[in-house]
Amino acid sequence: MLERLRSGEVRSLARAISLVEGRLAGAAELVKACREYGGTGLRVGVTGPPGAGKSTLVDQMARWLRQDGLTVGVLAVDPSSPYTGGALLGDRIRMQGFSEDPGVYIRSMASRGAMGGLTRAAEEVCTLMEAAGRQTILIETVGVGQDEVDVIGLADVTVVVLVPGMGDEVQSLKAGIMEVADIFVVNKSDGGGAERVESEILAMQGLTERRGGWVPPVVRTVATTGEGVVELMETVRRCATEKKGLRTRRLGLGAAGGGLDHLGIAVRSIAAARGFYEALGLTVSHEETVEHEKVKTAMLPLGATRIELLEPTEDDSTIGRFLAKRGEGLHHIAVHVEGIDEMFRRLTAQGIRLASDGVRVGAGGHRYFFVHPASTGGVLLEIVGNATGSAE
């Protein structure tokens, strides 16, 4: 099932979610296996009171993501039927426009008595969707009011949807979902009253302690027409980058051992090239010939990073061919990550085009692989891990 799930087979994803939701035999083992490939997607929680237009807004958000070329998973948590225990409102009925699009997978799940606006299996379902290659997960809560706070622990970015005409309800919500918002949306803003709701939100923000310096912006939308959705999604991305540090965290480039490792520069002669860098005050700290790459390397520390000079030992080598085609110059950029094997699996699972068939051992015993320029915006990117024998 994991292999079929990883291949993007929608039926296997549906069966896997049913397995996990029903707590059936093998569910725990499947989730554990999928966690190796999970944690790679952007999770966006959408919460708010009933009637705010959350489902319609989620529909528009999914459409925007698809137009941007991203695969989408939608987890819609609905109230439970008192008779069957199933989801009372099936979002596959409310969001029929994606029925022919394999890039969007929608799953309605019953809350089944769980408090906080979610379902007990919500986190596991997000992991399954990410393992299946869904790049963005939209999580719509059940819509019960101020108790919908569990979403903050599941989502990277939490969107709280409000509408004009709520009156004193905005005040009553401040003890609950008002505090979890990363972004406020005033939906149905074409009917008047949007200014009042926005001013109430801004006034209440002074009563809420925020962490990380991110002040939740207010975005006006009309979900039925798509108005304001572009601004909303751009704000979601900005929040993910600025507040959550999502890209850095997901790629393992955070403070714990990550960052720019070195710049690789192809030269015809290290002996000739090093004179310039030594004139700048840099000193070669390590020289080595990597036989399987047919290259001689010299490392020059530069602050917290390094410059790596690359001289081919044979014309018929990667660096030799590079020099023959382009001449001397920047060959690649290298970043250091923790857990390079997991990173290789994640990028492979996401369909990222790699220039290596596996993790190899290079200069200094450090492990590495390359990402093809087609996936990075035109630059060959080297992913570097700890040296062999070091703790990853």
RADA-V553213 format. One record per backbone hydrogen bond with DSSP energy under -1.0 kcal/mol. NH is the residue of the N-H (numbers start at 1). CO is the residue of the C=O. E is the energy in kcal/mol with one decimal. If there is no record, write none. Layout:
NH_CO_E / NH_CO_E
This chain:
5_1_-2.8 / 6_2_-2.8 / 7_3_-1.3 / 8_5_-1.5 / 9_4_-1.9 / 13_9_-1.6 / 14_10_-2.5 / 15_11_-2.4 / 16_12_-2.5 / 17_13_-2.3 / 18_14_-2.0 / 19_15_-2.2 / 20_16_-2.2 / 21_17_-3.3 / 22_18_-2.1 / 23_20_-1.1 / 24_19_-2.2 / 27_24_-2.1 / 30_26_-2.1 / 31_27_-2.5 / 32_28_-2.2 / 33_29_-2.1 / 34_30_-2.3 / 35_31_-1.5 / 37_34_-1.7 / 42_135_-2.3 / 44_137_-3.2 / 45_157_-2.8 / 46_139_-3.5 / 47_159_-2.8 / 52_49_-1.3 / 57_53_-2.2 / 58_54_-2.9 / 59_55_-2.2 / 60_56_-1.8 / 61_57_-2.5 / 62_58_-2.5 / 63_59_-1.9 / 64_60_-2.1 / 65_61_-2.2 / 66_62_-2.2 / 67_63_-2.1 / 68_64_-1.2 / 69_66_-1.7 / 70_65_-2.4 / 72_103_-3.2 / 73_136_-2.5 / 74_105_-3.1 / 75_138_-2.9 / 76_107_-2.6 / 77_140_-2.9 / 78_109_-2.6 / 81_86_-2.9 / 85_81_-1.6 / 88_79_-3.2 / 93_90_-1.6 / 94_90_-1.2 / 95_91_-1.8 / 98_95_-1.1 / 99_96_-1.8 / 101_98_-1.8 / 104_101_-1.6 / 105_72_-2.2 / 107_74_-2.8 / 109_76_-2.6 / 111_78_-2.2 / 114_111_-2.1 / 122_119_-2.0 / 125_121_-2.4 / 126_122_-2.1 / 127_123_-1.9 / 128_124_-2.2 / 129_125_-2.5 / 130_126_-2.3 / 131_127_-2.4 / 132_128_-1.5 / 133_130_-1.8 / 134_129_-2.4 / 136_71_-1.5 / 137_42_-2.8 / 138_73_-3.0 / 139_44_-3.0 / 140_75_-2.5 / 141_46_-2.2 / 142_117_-1.8 / 148_145_-1.5 / 149_147_-2.3 / 152_149_-1.3 / 153_150_-1.4 / 155_151_-2.8 / 156_43_-2.1 / 157_43_-1.8 / 159_45_-3.7 / 160_183_-2.6 / 161_47_-3.1 / 162_185_-3.3 / 169_166_-2.0 / 170_167_-1.2 / 172_168_-1.8 / 173_169_-1.5 / 174_171_-1.0 / 176_173_-2.3 / 178_173_-1.6 / 179_176_-1.4 / 182_158_-2.9 / 183_158_-1.7 / 184_217_-2.8 / 185_160_-2.9 / 186_219_-2.5 / 187_162_-2.9 / 189_221_-2.0 / 191_188_-1.3 / 197_193_-1.7 / 198_194_-2.5 / 199_195_-2.4 / 200_196_-2.2 / 201_197_-2.2 / 202_198_-2.4 / 203_199_-2.1 / 204_200_-2.0 / 205_201_-1.4 / 207_204_-1.8 / 208_205_-1.1 / 219_184_-3.0 / 221_186_-2.2 / 222_227_-2.4 / 225_222_-1.5 / 226_222_-1.8 / 227_222_-1.1 / 229_226_-1.8 / 232_228_-2.2 / 233_229_-2.8 / 234_230_-2.2 / 235_231_-2.0 / 236_232_-2.3 / 237_233_-2.1 / 238_234_-2.0 / 239_235_-2.5 / 240_236_-2.5 / 241_237_-1.9 / 242_238_-3.2 / 243_239_-2.0 / 244_239_-1.8 / 246_240_-3.0 / 249_245_-2.4 / 250_246_-3.1 / 251_247_-2.0 / 252_249_-1.0 / 253_248_-2.8 / 257_255_-2.3 / 258_254_-1.4 / 259_336_-1.2 / 261_334_-2.6 / 262_334_-1.3 / 263_306_-1.8 / 264_332_-2.6 / 265_308_-3.2 / 266_329_-2.6 / 267_310_-2.9 / 273_269_-2.2 / 274_270_-2.8 / 277_273_-1.1 / 278_274_-2.7 / 279_275_-1.6 / 281_278_-1.2 / 282_277_-2.3 / 285_299_-3.1 / 286_299_-1.0 / 288_297_-2.1 / 290_295_-2.7 / 295_290_-1.6 / 296_311_-3.4 / 297_288_-3.5 / 298_309_-1.6 / 299_286_-2.8 / 300_307_-2.7 / 302_305_-3.4 / 305_302_-2.0 / 307_300_-2.4 / 308_263_-3.1 / 309_298_-2.7 / 310_265_-2.6 / 311_296_-2.9 / 313_294_-2.1 / 317_315_-1.7 / 321_317_-3.0 / 322_318_-1.8 / 323_319_-2.5 / 324_320_-2.0 / 325_321_-1.8 / 326_322_-3.2 / 327_323_-1.0 / 329_266_-1.7 / 331_264_-3.2 / 332_264_-1.6 / 333_380_-2.1 / 334_262_-2.7 / 335_382_-2.5 / 336_259_-3.0 / 337_384_-2.5 / 343_339_-2.0 / 344_340_-2.4 / 345_341_-2.1 / 346_342_-2.6 / 347_343_-2.6 / 348_344_-2.1 / 349_345_-2.5 / 350_346_-1.9 / 351_348_-1.3 / 352_347_-2.3 / 355_370_-2.4 / 360_368_-2.9 / 362_366_-3.5 / 365_362_-1.9 / 366_363_-1.4 / 367_386_-1.0 / 368_360_-2.5 / 369_383_-1.6 / 371_381_-3.3 / 372_353_-1.6 / 375_372_-2.1 / 376_373_-1.1 / 378_373_-2.7 / 381_371_-1.8 / 382_333_-3.1 / 383_369_-3.2 / 384_335_-3.0 / 385_367_-3.4 / 388_365_-2.4 / 390_387_-2.4
